[in-house]
Amino acid sequence: MPRRSLLSETERTSLLVLPASEDDLVRQYSFTDTDMALIRQRSGAANRLGFAVQLCLLPYPGYALASDTKLLDLVIDWIAQQVGSDVATWPENGGREKTRNEHLHELRVYLGLSVFGLSDFRNLVHSLGDLAIQTDKAMVLAAHSLDTLRQQRIMVPVLTVIERACAEALTRANRRICRALIEPLEGRHRRALDNLLNVVPDQSIARLAWLRKSPMKPNSRYMREHIERLKVFQSLALPEGLGREIHQNRLLKMAREGAQMTPRDLAKFEDERRYATLAALAIEGMATVTDELVDLHDRIIIKLFSAAKNKHQQDFQKQGKAINDKVRLYARVGQALVDAKSSGSDPYAAIEAILPWSDFAQSVTEAGTLAQHESFDHLSLVGEHSSLNSVLIDSSFSILN
């Protein structure tokens, strides 16, 4: 079975793209006097042009010229102008393989380039190690490989060799990540992780699938369920700092790949891969549940305050007429008392002239029921939702611990 290509055709093309703008051509493909002297030693316009093109391509993008290489007309035109050759002679270039090889050997010595060998392959894989721990993007690894070879003045091999080096570096990085996740685990940790694949009692789904469920609504039911999920993650008691030395992107990638598999598939993994994947799922799952609990906490707080504010407004609107009647009544009573004070008459008689004393006493009682909290805002109503408040306290405690 052929090896699966890490790079797409578009990525392959972009890695070895030739300069397209005039500024890039001048910067990368301009010859020195020494270069021109070496080029003029070739006999024939076609050989001079082919030699000059190879001189440009060996340093960048790094390939030796092959007979079927397709070059941009812009590049050929620019090189032909410098060496004084006719572009029309380009198809005649390198008619003999021996000539091309002789040119390649001479240019390799002139440029101080070495041929890519087995030791270079091993060194390249080693140099990609740290980067492969951070990312599994083949394009990033391949581009770094080309830069490394150019800096070391090593001729770039065909891209399939670069891909093999990247694949080997990724394989080694994956092993390092797995070891970093499973080596600190004790027997009790592994048993707890395996238990995540079992079915939850009284439910038809595995515990791992239940742990990954997100809360649907900001209410006490879903809040309590999510607190239970956090407690399950906490009960795993994984070693402190597990996974911190692993790059977040790689850890998240492993967790996402594990989340796409069923518990039955995960159970079929070899021990190293299974425990590493479950550990990554547990680490990311706990972080996700904690974030969702914080978000749920905030949404419930907003819901509590909104409900209290709406109730405050509705109650005030319902009592508006009664309050207005009481204000008008007490305005009249107050004015009667002021007049009685001025005239020296009996204040009680002044009140009874407006309404009977028993009615006045009853109005005072009614006024007490209509009176709002001293701060006259909706905050006093927040505490009415006792179930939500208790669950908020539980959630805060769970998150902090």
C-alpha beads as a LAMMPS data file, in Angstrom:
LAMMPS data file: protein, C-alpha beads

401 atoms
400 bonds

1 atom types
1 bond types

-500.0 500.0 xlo xhi
-500.0 500.0 ylo yhi
-500.0 500.0 zlo zhi

Masses

1 110.0

Atoms # bond

1 1 1 0.000 0.000 0.000
2 1 1 1.500 3.396 -0.972
3 1 1 2.431 5.793 1.820
4 1 1 -0.194 8.470 2.437
5 1 1 1.090 11.888 1.399
6 1 1 1.310 14.454 4.172
7 1 1 1.263 17.390 1.764
8 1 1 -1.432 18.350 -0.677
9 1 1 -0.552 19.198 -4.249
10 1 1 -1.112 22.885 -3.501
11 1 1 1.234 22.730 -0.513
12 1 1 3.879 20.976 -2.571
13 1 1 3.730 23.704 -5.191
14 1 1 3.894 26.523 -2.653
15 1 1 6.952 25.059 -0.938
16 1 1 9.031 25.255 -4.103
17 1 1 7.420 28.268 -5.707
18 1 1 9.731 30.383 -7.853
19 1 1 10.038 34.151 -7.515
20 1 1 7.234 35.874 -9.411
21 1 1 7.838 39.578 -8.867
22 1 1 10.635 41.616 -10.418
23 1 1 11.956 42.633 -6.995
24 1 1 12.247 38.973 -5.931
25 1 1 13.976 38.082 -9.180
26 1 1 16.544 40.862 -8.753
27 1 1 17.162 39.932 -5.117
28 1 1 17.442 36.154 -5.541
29 1 1 18.520 35.586 -9.128
30 1 1 21.115 38.287 -9.875
31 1 1 24.615 37.127 -10.831
32 1 1 27.917 38.443 -9.490
33 1 1 30.966 39.026 -11.660
34 1 1 32.362 35.691 -10.503
35 1 1 29.103 33.972 -11.439
36 1 1 29.174 35.510 -14.905
37 1 1 32.762 34.472 -15.448
38 1 1 31.849 30.875 -14.634
39 1 1 28.778 30.975 -16.880
40 1 1 30.773 32.325 -19.856
41 1 1 33.020 29.287 -19.721
42 1 1 30.133 27.208 -21.134
43 1 1 30.109 26.699 -24.877
44 1 1 26.907 27.513 -26.718
45 1 1 24.003 29.777 -25.772
46 1 1 21.809 26.865 -24.688
47 1 1 24.449 25.477 -22.303
48 1 1 25.126 28.909 -20.833
49 1 1 21.429 29.444 -20.202
50 1 1 20.949 25.977 -18.684
51 1 1 24.021 26.361 -16.503
52 1 1 22.821 29.784 -15.299
53 1 1 19.368 28.439 -14.466
54 1 1 20.859 25.620 -12.419
55 1 1 23.077 28.140 -10.652
56 1 1 19.928 29.998 -9.583
57 1 1 17.846 26.972 -8.617
58 1 1 20.378 25.058 -6.554
59 1 1 20.441 27.581 -3.673
60 1 1 16.734 28.396 -3.989
61 1 1 14.356 26.647 -4.072
62 1 1 17.077 24.007 -3.758
63 1 1 16.359 21.546 -6.562
64 1 1 18.745 20.496 -9.271
65 1 1 17.408 21.127 -12.764
66 1 1 15.642 18.126 -14.311
67 1 1 14.817 17.680 -17.977
68 1 1 11.053 17.977 -17.323
69 1 1 11.221 20.979 -14.974
70 1 1 8.580 23.603 -15.778
71 1 1 9.828 27.091 -15.076
72 1 1 8.033 30.387 -15.200
73 1 1 8.721 32.332 -18.364
74 1 1 9.480 35.334 -16.177
75 1 1 12.411 33.524 -14.527
76 1 1 13.842 32.305 -17.824
77 1 1 13.531 35.758 -19.373
78 1 1 15.337 37.395 -16.467
79 1 1 18.220 34.894 -16.487
80 1 1 18.509 35.015 -20.287
81 1 1 18.805 38.803 -20.187
82 1 1 21.719 38.610 -17.765
83 1 1 23.706 35.940 -19.632
84 1 1 22.937 37.339 -23.079
85 1 1 21.255 34.185 -24.399
86 1 1 18.144 33.887 -26.507
87 1 1 15.158 32.477 -24.618
88 1 1 14.365 30.378 -27.686
89 1 1 17.442 28.234 -26.933
90 1 1 15.962 27.039 -23.642
91 1 1 14.334 23.863 -25.111
92 1 1 17.781 22.845 -26.380
93 1 1 19.269 23.019 -22.868
94 1 1 20.739 19.906 -21.362
95 1 1 20.232 17.624 -24.308
96 1 1 22.730 15.177 -22.822
97 1 1 22.308 13.822 -19.301
98 1 1 26.088 13.659 -18.943
99 1 1 26.300 17.408 -19.577
100 1 1 23.649 18.139 -16.990
101 1 1 25.415 15.983 -14.407
102 1 1 28.744 17.678 -15.124
103 1 1 27.130 21.073 -14.674
104 1 1 25.490 19.929 -11.438
105 1 1 28.764 18.601 -9.984
106 1 1 30.675 21.773 -10.883
107 1 1 27.968 24.042 -9.456
108 1 1 27.709 22.002 -6.257
109 1 1 31.431 22.487 -5.641
110 1 1 31.253 26.166 -6.605
111 1 1 28.316 26.846 -4.250
112 1 1 29.670 24.707 -1.427
113 1 1 26.615 22.449 -1.387
114 1 1 26.613 18.879 -0.115
115 1 1 24.431 16.036 -1.333
116 1 1 21.608 15.004 0.987
117 1 1 22.444 11.640 2.545
118 1 1 21.248 9.235 5.231
119 1 1 23.022 11.125 8.021
120 1 1 21.364 14.328 6.836
121 1 1 17.992 12.569 6.959
122 1 1 18.586 11.523 10.554
123 1 1 19.783 14.973 11.533
124 1 1 16.756 16.533 9.863
125 1 1 14.370 14.250 11.763
126 1 1 16.143 15.158 14.996
127 1 1 15.964 18.896 14.244
128 1 1 12.213 18.619 13.667
129 1 1 11.636 17.006 17.064
130 1 1 10.829 20.092 19.129
131 1 1 8.672 21.616 16.396
132 1 1 6.723 18.359 15.954
133 1 1 5.926 18.448 19.676
134 1 1 4.258 21.817 19.129
135 1 1 2.390 21.180 15.873
136 1 1 1.482 18.330 13.549
137 1 1 0.967 20.606 10.547
138 1 1 2.923 18.983 7.725
139 1 1 3.282 22.278 5.859
140 1 1 4.972 23.926 8.846
141 1 1 7.334 20.992 9.324
142 1 1 8.201 20.785 5.616
143 1 1 8.890 24.523 5.364
144 1 1 11.136 24.310 8.433
145 1 1 12.940 21.366 6.822
146 1 1 13.687 23.333 3.657
147 1 1 14.926 26.318 5.643
148 1 1 17.166 24.062 7.732
149 1 1 18.718 22.383 4.678
150 1 1 19.309 25.719 2.943
151 1 1 20.990 27.164 6.028
152 1 1 23.226 24.103 6.243
153 1 1 23.940 24.348 2.484
154 1 1 22.607 20.881 1.772
155 1 1 20.898 20.174 -1.529
156 1 1 17.160 19.723 -1.057
157 1 1 16.035 16.177 -1.929
158 1 1 12.710 15.391 -3.573
159 1 1 9.690 16.312 -1.467
160 1 1 8.793 12.689 -0.801
161 1 1 12.003 12.443 1.249
162 1 1 11.070 15.612 3.134
163 1 1 7.641 14.133 3.817
164 1 1 9.177 10.939 5.166
165 1 1 11.360 12.975 7.515
166 1 1 8.328 14.936 8.717
167 1 1 6.321 11.733 9.181
168 1 1 9.134 10.170 11.207
169 1 1 9.439 13.308 13.360
170 1 1 5.679 13.274 14.009
171 1 1 5.772 9.599 14.958
172 1 1 8.548 10.232 17.461
173 1 1 6.767 13.303 18.811
174 1 1 3.558 11.319 19.301
175 1 1 5.491 8.715 21.262
176 1 1 7.054 11.397 23.445
177 1 1 3.633 12.917 24.106
178 1 1 2.154 9.538 25.003
179 1 1 5.043 8.779 27.365
180 1 1 4.724 12.190 29.013
181 1 1 1.045 11.481 29.684
182 1 1 1.224 7.886 30.895
183 1 1 4.527 7.635 32.793
184 1 1 3.233 9.614 35.832
185 1 1 0.073 7.459 35.989
186 1 1 -0.220 4.872 38.747
187 1 1 -2.391 1.785 38.729
188 1 1 -5.312 3.583 40.381
189 1 1 -5.189 6.301 37.739
190 1 1 -5.307 3.765 34.934
191 1 1 -8.218 1.917 36.509
192 1 1 -10.097 5.199 36.903
193 1 1 -9.454 6.106 33.262
194 1 1 -10.628 2.678 32.092
195 1 1 -13.784 3.164 34.143
196 1 1 -14.656 6.142 31.934
197 1 1 -15.386 3.668 29.148
198 1 1 -17.999 1.820 31.209
199 1 1 -21.707 2.529 30.966
200 1 1 -23.177 4.881 33.583
201 1 1 -25.563 3.044 35.946
202 1 1 -29.227 3.570 35.023
203 1 1 -28.178 5.158 31.718
204 1 1 -27.530 3.808 28.254
205 1 1 -24.367 5.822 27.539
206 1 1 -20.752 5.439 28.583
207 1 1 -19.466 7.601 31.400
208 1 1 -17.062 9.345 29.011
209 1 1 -19.930 10.323 26.693
210 1 1 -21.945 11.591 29.665
211 1 1 -19.004 13.668 30.865
212 1 1 -18.760 15.397 27.497
213 1 1 -22.396 16.537 27.440
214 1 1 -22.855 20.296 27.642
215 1 1 -25.560 22.003 29.725
216 1 1 -28.589 22.932 27.650
217 1 1 -30.161 25.654 29.788
218 1 1 -29.019 27.955 32.616
219 1 1 -31.088 26.401 35.380
220 1 1 -30.536 24.512 38.633
221 1 1 -31.020 21.068 37.062
222 1 1 -28.307 21.408 34.458
223 1 1 -26.070 23.263 36.876
224 1 1 -26.216 20.391 39.361
225 1 1 -25.593 17.842 36.593
226 1 1 -22.543 19.754 35.449
227 1 1 -21.245 19.997 38.994
228 1 1 -21.482 16.212 39.176
229 1 1 -19.436 15.964 35.986
230 1 1 -16.747 18.175 37.464
231 1 1 -16.696 16.034 40.594
232 1 1 -16.166 12.911 38.481
233 1 1 -13.184 14.538 36.760
234 1 1 -11.809 15.635 40.122
235 1 1 -12.248 12.118 41.488
236 1 1 -9.786 10.821 38.887
237 1 1 -7.110 12.567 40.968
238 1 1 -4.657 12.651 38.070
239 1 1 -1.069 13.617 38.970
240 1 1 -0.559 17.327 39.545
241 1 1 0.682 19.124 36.438
242 1 1 -0.002 16.202 34.092
243 1 1 0.237 17.405 30.495
244 1 1 1.603 20.869 31.287
245 1 1 4.867 20.198 29.453
246 1 1 2.910 19.253 26.315
247 1 1 2.049 22.018 23.883
248 1 1 -1.613 22.988 24.191
249 1 1 -2.257 22.512 20.471
250 1 1 -1.032 18.922 20.490
251 1 1 -2.902 18.050 23.686
252 1 1 -6.105 19.543 22.311
253 1 1 -5.635 17.695 19.011
254 1 1 -5.269 14.374 20.808
255 1 1 -8.354 15.083 22.916
256 1 1 -10.418 16.026 19.866
257 1 1 -9.356 12.903 18.007
258 1 1 -10.298 10.804 21.026
259 1 1 -13.658 12.561 21.288
260 1 1 -14.496 11.508 17.737
261 1 1 -14.173 7.848 18.675
262 1 1 -16.668 5.692 20.492
263 1 1 -15.768 4.227 23.911
264 1 1 -15.768 0.802 22.266
265 1 1 -13.130 1.958 19.759
266 1 1 -11.021 3.507 22.504
267 1 1 -11.160 0.267 24.473
268 1 1 -9.525 -1.535 21.530
269 1 1 -6.447 0.721 21.600
270 1 1 -3.155 -0.615 22.887
271 1 1 -2.531 0.392 26.489
272 1 1 -0.119 3.253 25.794
273 1 1 -2.332 4.938 23.249
274 1 1 -5.533 4.300 25.210
275 1 1 -4.302 5.755 28.500
276 1 1 -2.656 8.711 26.771
277 1 1 -5.856 9.500 24.849
278 1 1 -8.049 9.106 27.946
279 1 1 -5.677 11.295 29.972
280 1 1 -5.828 14.000 27.271
281 1 1 -9.626 13.712 27.222
282 1 1 -9.740 14.023 31.009
283 1 1 -7.438 17.057 31.097
284 1 1 -9.310 18.895 28.345
285 1 1 -12.681 17.684 29.623
286 1 1 -12.073 19.050 33.102
287 1 1 -10.979 22.397 31.678
288 1 1 -14.035 22.485 29.404
289 1 1 -16.471 21.603 32.196
290 1 1 -14.901 24.233 34.441
291 1 1 -15.236 26.875 31.723
292 1 1 -18.832 25.827 31.057
293 1 1 -19.632 25.971 34.759
294 1 1 -18.240 29.492 34.975
295 1 1 -20.281 30.465 31.922
296 1 1 -23.378 28.746 33.340
297 1 1 -22.794 30.488 36.665
298 1 1 -22.680 33.871 34.925
299 1 1 -25.785 33.131 32.860
300 1 1 -27.741 32.086 35.963
301 1 1 -26.629 35.225 37.802
302 1 1 -27.844 37.310 34.858
303 1 1 -31.071 35.329 34.830
304 1 1 -31.589 35.905 38.581
305 1 1 -31.026 39.638 38.335
306 1 1 -33.188 39.951 35.224
307 1 1 -36.035 38.042 36.879
308 1 1 -35.769 40.164 40.029
309 1 1 -35.713 43.381 38.014
310 1 1 -38.744 42.328 35.969
311 1 1 -40.676 41.297 39.107
312 1 1 -39.791 44.574 40.753
313 1 1 -41.123 46.516 37.784
314 1 1 -44.268 44.384 37.495
315 1 1 -45.078 44.686 41.221
316 1 1 -44.561 48.418 41.125
317 1 1 -46.848 48.735 38.120
318 1 1 -49.560 46.633 39.782
319 1 1 -49.422 48.759 42.954
320 1 1 -49.116 52.040 41.112
321 1 1 -52.817 53.098 41.462
322 1 1 -53.021 52.079 45.135
323 1 1 -49.792 53.945 45.922
324 1 1 -51.029 57.022 44.074
325 1 1 -54.329 56.939 46.023
326 1 1 -52.430 56.698 49.311
327 1 1 -50.149 59.594 48.374
328 1 1 -53.153 61.763 47.485
329 1 1 -54.897 60.796 50.753
330 1 1 -51.855 61.548 52.906
331 1 1 -51.361 64.816 51.088
332 1 1 -54.846 65.854 52.197
333 1 1 -54.263 64.587 55.738
334 1 1 -50.946 66.378 55.908
335 1 1 -52.467 69.636 54.717
336 1 1 -55.250 69.297 57.331
337 1 1 -52.647 68.836 60.075
338 1 1 -50.691 71.883 58.858
339 1 1 -53.895 73.980 58.915
340 1 1 -54.781 72.654 62.409
341 1 1 -51.338 73.607 63.668
342 1 1 -51.709 77.127 62.271
343 1 1 -55.205 77.641 63.740
344 1 1 -54.519 75.873 67.044
345 1 1 -57.386 73.453 66.478
346 1 1 -57.562 69.747 67.347
347 1 1 -55.406 67.738 64.856
348 1 1 -57.394 64.550 65.428
349 1 1 -60.612 66.329 64.551
350 1 1 -58.907 67.655 61.410
351 1 1 -58.091 64.067 60.326
352 1 1 -61.576 62.792 61.089
353 1 1 -62.978 65.642 58.998
354 1 1 -61.358 63.979 55.988
355 1 1 -62.137 60.318 56.842
356 1 1 -63.224 58.310 59.889
357 1 1 -60.445 57.402 62.287
358 1 1 -60.941 53.659 61.751
359 1 1 -60.533 54.168 58.012
360 1 1 -57.404 56.206 58.624
361 1 1 -55.944 53.455 60.830
362 1 1 -56.729 50.888 58.122
363 1 1 -55.032 53.064 55.484
364 1 1 -51.870 53.153 57.587
365 1 1 -51.806 49.331 57.637
366 1 1 -52.325 49.214 53.863
367 1 1 -49.552 51.731 53.365
368 1 1 -47.158 49.386 55.179
369 1 1 -47.913 46.593 52.709
370 1 1 -47.378 48.935 49.768
371 1 1 -44.056 50.264 51.022
372 1 1 -40.950 49.041 49.150
373 1 1 -37.537 48.109 50.544
374 1 1 -35.544 51.035 51.894
375 1 1 -33.107 50.861 48.949
376 1 1 -36.105 50.719 46.593
377 1 1 -34.421 48.440 44.009
378 1 1 -34.748 44.870 42.741
379 1 1 -31.745 43.424 44.600
380 1 1 -33.847 42.384 47.590
381 1 1 -35.777 40.041 45.286
382 1 1 -32.698 38.119 44.110
383 1 1 -32.702 35.952 47.236
384 1 1 -36.185 34.603 46.508
385 1 1 -34.797 31.887 44.178
386 1 1 -33.387 29.695 46.935
387 1 1 -32.765 26.643 44.727
388 1 1 -30.705 28.628 42.236
389 1 1 -28.775 30.383 44.992
390 1 1 -27.870 27.094 46.656
391 1 1 -26.684 25.625 43.386
392 1 1 -24.599 28.733 42.723
393 1 1 -22.880 28.233 46.065
394 1 1 -22.246 24.569 45.208
395 1 1 -20.841 25.480 41.807
396 1 1 -18.516 28.124 43.237
397 1 1 -17.242 25.628 45.801
398 1 1 -16.702 22.935 43.136
399 1 1 -14.842 25.269 40.787
400 1 1 -12.591 26.646 43.508
401 1 1 -11.729 23.171 44.758

Bonds

1 1 1 2
2 1 2 3
3 1 3 4
4 1 4 5
5 1 5 6
6 1 6 7
7 1 7 8
8 1 8 9
9 1 9 10
10 1 10 11
11 1 11 12
12 1 12 13
13 1 13 14
14 1 14 15
15 1 15 16
16 1 16 17
17 1 17 18
18 1 18 19
19 1 19 20
20 1 20 21
21 1 21 22
22 1 22 23
23 1 23 24
24 1 24 25
25 1 25 26
26 1 26 27
27 1 27 28
28 1 28 29
29 1 29 30
30 1 30 31
31 1 31 32
32 1 32 33
33 1 33 34
34 1 34 35
35 1 35 36
36 1 36 37
37 1 37 38
38 1 38 39
39 1 39 40
40 1 40 41
41 1 41 42
42 1 42 43
43 1 43 44
44 1 44 45
45 1 45 46
46 1 46 47
47 1 47 48
48 1 48 49
49 1 49 50
50 1 50 51
51 1 51 52
52 1 52 53
53 1 53 54
54 1 54 55
55 1 55 56
56 1 56 57
57 1 57 58
58 1 58 59
59 1 59 60
60 1 60 61
61 1 61 62
62 1 62 63
63 1 63 64
64 1 64 65
65 1 65 66
66 1 66 67
67 1 67 68
68 1 68 69
69 1 69 70
70 1 70 71
71 1 71 72
72 1 72 73
73 1 73 74
74 1 74 75
75 1 75 76
76 1 76 77
77 1 77 78
78 1 78 79
79 1 79 80
80 1 80 81
81 1 81 82
82 1 82 83
83 1 83 84
84 1 84 85
85 1 85 86
86 1 86 87
87 1 87 88
88 1 88 89
89 1 89 90
90 1 90 91
91 1 91 92
92 1 92 93
93 1 93 94
94 1 94 95
95 1 95 96
96 1 96 97
97 1 97 98
98 1 98 99
99 1 99 100
100 1 100 101
101 1 101 102
102 1 102 103
103 1 103 104
104 1 104 105
105 1 105 106
106 1 106 107
107 1 107 108
108 1 108 109
109 1 109 110
110 1 110 111
111 1 111 112
112 1 112 113
113 1 113 114
114 1 114 115
115 1 115 116
116 1 116 117
117 1 117 118
118 1 118 119
119 1 119 120
120 1 120 121
121 1 121 122
122 1 122 123
123 1 123 124
124 1 124 125
125 1 125 126
126 1 126 127
127 1 127 128
128 1 128 129
129 1 129 130
130 1 130 131
131 1 131 132
132 1 132 133
133 1 133 134
134 1 134 135
135 1 135 136
136 1 136 137
137 1 137 138
138 1 138 139
139 1 139 140
140 1 140 141
141 1 141 142
142 1 142 143
143 1 143 144
144 1 144 145
145 1 145 146
146 1 146 147
147 1 147 148
148 1 148 149
149 1 149 150
150 1 150 151
151 1 151 152
152 1 152 153
153 1 153 154
154 1 154 155
155 1 155 156
156 1 156 157
157 1 157 158
158 1 158 159
159 1 159 160
160 1 160 161
161 1 161 162
162 1 162 163
163 1 163 164
164 1 164 165
165 1 165 166
166 1 166 167
167 1 167 168
168 1 168 169
169 1 169 170
170 1 170 171
171 1 171 172
172 1 172 173
173 1 173 174
174 1 174 175
175 1 175 176
176 1 176 177
177 1 177 178
178 1 178 179
179 1 179 180
180 1 180 181
181 1 181 182
182 1 182 183
183 1 183 184
184 1 184 185
185 1 185 186
186 1 186 187
187 1 187 188
188 1 188 189
189 1 189 190
190 1 190 191
191 1 191 192
192 1 192 193
193 1 193 194
194 1 194 195
195 1 195 196
196 1 196 197
197 1 197 198
198 1 198 199
199 1 199 200
200 1 200 201
201 1 201 202
202 1 202 203
203 1 203 204
204 1 204 205
205 1 205 206
206 1 206 207
207 1 207 208
208 1 208 209
209 1 209 210
210 1 210 211
211 1 211 212
212 1 212 213
213 1 213 214
214 1 214 215
215 1 215 216
216 1 216 217
217 1 217 218
218 1 218 219
219 1 219 220
220 1 220 221
221 1 221 222
222 1 222 223
223 1 223 224
224 1 224 225
225 1 225 226
226 1 226 227
227 1 227 228
228 1 228 229
229 1 229 230
230 1 230 231
231 1 231 232
232 1 232 233
233 1 233 234
234 1 234 235
235 1 235 236
236 1 236 237
237 1 237 238
238 1 238 239
239 1 239 240
240 1 240 241
241 1 241 242
242 1 242 243
243 1 243 244
244 1 244 245
245 1 245 246
246 1 246 247
247 1 247 248
248 1 248 249
249 1 249 250
250 1 250 251
251 1 251 252
252 1 252 253
253 1 253 254
254 1 254 255
255 1 255 256
256 1 256 257
257 1 257 258
258 1 258 259
259 1 259 260
260 1 260 261
261 1 261 262
262 1 262 263
263 1 263 264
264 1 264 265
265 1 265 266
266 1 266 267
267 1 267 268
268 1 268 269
269 1 269 270
270 1 270 271
271 1 271 272
272 1 272 273
273 1 273 274
274 1 274 275
275 1 275 276
276 1 276 277
277 1 277 278
278 1 278 279
279 1 279 280
280 1 280 281
281 1 281 282
282 1 282 283
283 1 283 284
284 1 284 285
285 1 285 286
286 1 286 287
287 1 287 288
288 1 288 289
289 1 289 290
290 1 290 291
291 1 291 292
292 1 292 293
293 1 293 294
294 1 294 295
295 1 295 296
296 1 296 297
297 1 297 298
298 1 298 299
299 1 299 300
300 1 300 301
301 1 301 302
302 1 302 303
303 1 303 304
304 1 304 305
305 1 305 306
306 1 306 307
307 1 307 308
308 1 308 309
309 1 309 310
310 1 310 311
311 1 311 312
312 1 312 313
313 1 313 314
314 1 314 315
315 1 315 316
316 1 316 317
317 1 317 318
318 1 318 319
319 1 319 320
320 1 320 321
321 1 321 322
322 1 322 323
323 1 323 324
324 1 324 325
325 1 325 326
326 1 326 327
327 1 327 328
328 1 328 329
329 1 329 330
330 1 330 331
331 1 331 332
332 1 332 333
333 1 333 334
334 1 334 335
335 1 335 336
336 1 336 337
337 1 337 338
338 1 338 339
339 1 339 340
340 1 340 341
341 1 341 342
342 1 342 343
343 1 343 344
344 1 344 345
345 1 345 346
346 1 346 347
347 1 347 348
348 1 348 349
349 1 349 350
350 1 350 351
351 1 351 352
352 1 352 353
353 1 353 354
354 1 354 355
355 1 355 356
356 1 356 357
357 1 357 358
358 1 358 359
359 1 359 360
360 1 360 361
361 1 361 362
362 1 362 363
363 1 363 364
364 1 364 365
365 1 365 366
366 1 366 367
367 1 367 368
368 1 368 369
369 1 369 370
370 1 370 371
371 1 371 372
372 1 372 373
373 1 373 374
374 1 374 375
375 1 375 376
376 1 376 377
377 1 377 378
378 1 378 379
379 1 379 380
380 1 380 381
381 1 381 382
382 1 382 383
383 1 383 384
384 1 384 385
385 1 385 386
386 1 386 387
387 1 387 388
388 1 388 389
389 1 389 390
390 1 390 391
391 1 391 392
392 1 392 393
393 1 393 394
394 1 394 395
395 1 395 396
396 1 396 397
397 1 397 398
398 1 398 399
399 1 399 400
400 1 400 401
